């Protein structure tokens, strides 16, 4: 999606269209970030982590969450 926005800018597309697509990219990134934090929280609560993955500490989760703010 981001590559599409870059392409639109390079093609000189209408600013309104570019901003609309850029907003969509931003929302998608926010959603992905919250999903990562939610997954980390779930793993902390259940004690389940993927193979070869270190469980996240409370501090690490807090930093991830605050990075999204």
N, C-alpha and C positions, 0 to 999 in steps of 0.2 A: 504494500500500500504506500509506503514511504517512497519507494522508487517511482511510483506513479506520480506522486506530488512533485518530485524533483523533475521528472520528465515534463510535467505540465509547466513548471517554471521555465525550463529550458526552451519550451515551445512558445513561450510568451502568451500562455492562455490567460483568460480573464481572471483578474484578481479575486473576484467573488467565488469563482469555481475553485481556485487554488486554496483559498482560505477554508471553504467548505470541506474539501478533502483533507486539508491539514488538521482541521478539528476532528474529523473522523479518525485519523491516525492517532491523534492525542488521546481520544477516548479509548481506542483499542489498546494503546500502551498502558493507560491507567488500569483498564480491566485486567490486563495480563499481570501487572504488578500486584494488584489486590489478590488475584488468584494465587500467585506465588506466596504471598504472606498468609493467606488462608490455608494453603497446603502445609506450610511450615507450622502454623498453629495447630492444625489437626494432627500432624505427626507428633508434636510435643504432647498433646493431650492423650493420644492413644499409645504413644511409645513406638509407633510403627515408622520405620524409615526405609527407603529403598536400599537395596544391597550396595555396599561400599560407600554409603553416604553417612556422614557424621550428623548426628542430630543437632539442630540449631539451638543455640542458647537463648535465653530470654532477652539478653542484651542484643543479640544479632537480629532477632525478630523485631525488637523495638526500633532498631536502626533502619531495618527494611521498611517498616510501617511509616516511620517519620520521613523517610526519603520520598514517599509518595505524597506527602502533605504539601 
